[in-house]
Amino acid sequence: MKMVDVGAKDKTERVAVAECWLRMSPEALRKVRDNSVEKGDVVAAAKLAAIMAAKRTPDILPLCHPLGLTSVELQVEVAEGGMHFVSTVKTCERTGVEMEALTAASVAALAAWDMLKSTDKGMCLEGLRLLEKRGGRSGHWKNEKPA
């Protein structure tokens, strides 16, 4: 095992977008919509968790390079059947931010799960995937597979 040497690569702008769903009961979904969860604002907590998680990705994934992130954004849609999380992470570095985007989306969903677990013990995190990446040698890639 080894960390890949990226020292010879040029620094370029890199962007990655990832998504996941947290499926939940109608009761849990109602509490999110009404902002009546005992612990507080689920969407705000998920957004903060996504930012914190993206910044700490190298601490939990041993072969990830520490990167100076320039932006972490999380879009949250409260939709039929659950919450949809889409993270966008940017940097100007020698390697991409796919793992940071995936970590941000998944930890956002986990933060929401933590806040809702007393209401719905049967929630399900699903569909974690990379949607898009831009920058570096491989250029622009977009996931064409349906969710």
C-alpha positions in Angstrom: 0.0 0.0 0.0 1.2 3.5 -0.7 0.0 7.1 -1.2 0.3 8.0 -4.9 3.1 10.5 -5.6 1.4 13.5 -7.2 4.3 15.9 -6.9 5.0 16.1 -10.7 1.4 17.0 -11.5 0.4 20.6 -12.2 -2.0 22.3 -9.8 -5.3 22.8 -11.6 -8.8 23.6 -10.6 -10.6 20.4 -9.7 -14.3 19.9 -8.9 -16.3 16.8 -7.8 -20.0 16.4 -7.3 -21.5 13.4 -5.4 -25.0 12.4 -4.2 -26.8 10.2 -1.8 -30.3 9.6 -0.4 -31.5 9.1 3.1 -34.8 7.2 2.9 -37.2 7.7 5.8 -40.7 7.3 7.1 -43.4 9.9 6.3 -43.3 10.9 10.0 -39.6 11.6 10.0 -39.9 13.5 6.7 -42.8 15.6 8.2 -40.5 16.5 11.2 -37.8 17.6 8.8 -40.2 19.7 6.8 -41.8 21.2 9.9 -38.4 21.8 11.5 -39.8 20.0 14.6 -36.9 17.6 15.3 -35.9 17.8 19.0 -32.2 18.2 18.2 -32.8 21.1 15.9 -32.5 22.1 12.2 -31.7 18.9 10.3 -30.8 20.6 7.0 -28.4 23.1 8.8 -26.8 20.3 10.7 -26.3 18.3 7.5 -24.7 21.2 5.7 -22.3 21.8 8.6 -21.4 18.1 8.8 -20.7 18.0 5.1 -18.2 20.8 5.3 -16.5 19.4 8.3 -16.3 15.9 6.8 -14.9 17.1 3.5 -12.1 19.0 5.3 -11.3 15.9 7.4 -11.4 13.2 4.7 -7.6 12.5 4.8 -8.0 11.8 8.6 -10.4 8.9 7.9 -9.3 7.6 4.5 -5.6 6.7 5.0 -4.4 7.1 1.4 -6.1 10.4 0.6 -3.9 13.4 0.2 -4.5 16.4 2.5 -5.9 19.1 0.2 -6.6 22.8 0.5 -10.2 23.0 -0.3 -11.5 26.2 -1.8 -15.2 25.4 -1.5 -17.6 22.8 -0.1 -21.3 23.2 -0.8 -24.2 20.9 0.0 -27.6 21.1 -1.6 -30.4 19.4 0.3 -33.8 18.5 -1.2 -36.5 17.3 1.1 -38.4 15.1 -1.3 -41.0 12.3 -1.4 -39.5 9.4 0.6 -36.5 11.1 2.1 -33.7 13.6 1.8 -31.4 14.0 -1.3 -27.9 15.3 -0.6 -25.7 16.7 -3.4 -22.2 17.9 -2.5 -19.8 20.0 -4.6 -16.2 20.2 -3.6 -13.6 22.4 -5.2 -9.8 22.8 -4.9 -6.8 24.0 -6.9 -4.4 21.1 -6.3 -2.5 18.2 -7.9 -5.2 15.6 -7.3 -8.9 15.4 -7.3 -11.6 15.8 -4.7 -13.8 12.9 -5.4 -13.4 11.3 -2.0 -14.0 14.6 -0.3 -17.3 15.0 -2.2 -18.4 11.4 -1.5 -17.5 11.9 2.2 -19.4 15.1 2.4 -22.6 13.7 0.9 -22.5 10.5 3.0 -21.7 12.3 6.3 -24.5 14.9 5.6 -26.9 12.0 5.4 -25.5 10.4 8.5 -25.9 13.6 10.4 -29.5 13.8 9.4 -29.9 10.1 10.4 -28.4 10.9 13.8 -31.0 13.6 14.3 -33.9 11.5 13.2 -33.0 8.1 14.6 -35.4 8.4 17.5 -38.3 8.9 15.1 -37.4 6.3 12.4 -35.1 3.4 13.3 -35.5 1.9 9.8 -33.9 4.6 7.7 -31.7 3.7 4.8 -28.8 5.5 3.2 -28.6 4.6 -0.6 -27.3 5.7 -3.9 -24.0 7.2 -2.8 -22.2 7.9 -6.0 -20.0 10.3 -7.9 -22.0 12.4 -10.4 -19.2 14.5 -12.0 -15.6 15.4 -11.8 -13.6 18.1 -13.6 -10.0 19.0 -13.8 -6.7 17.3 -14.1 -5.4 15.0 -16.8 -8.7 13.1 -17.2 -10.6 16.3 -17.9 -14.4 16.3 -17.5 -16.2 13.1 -16.6 -20.0 12.8 -16.0 -21.8 9.8 -14.6 -24.3 8.8 -17.3 -25.7 5.8 -15.4 -29.2 6.3 -14.0 -29.5 6.5 -10.3 
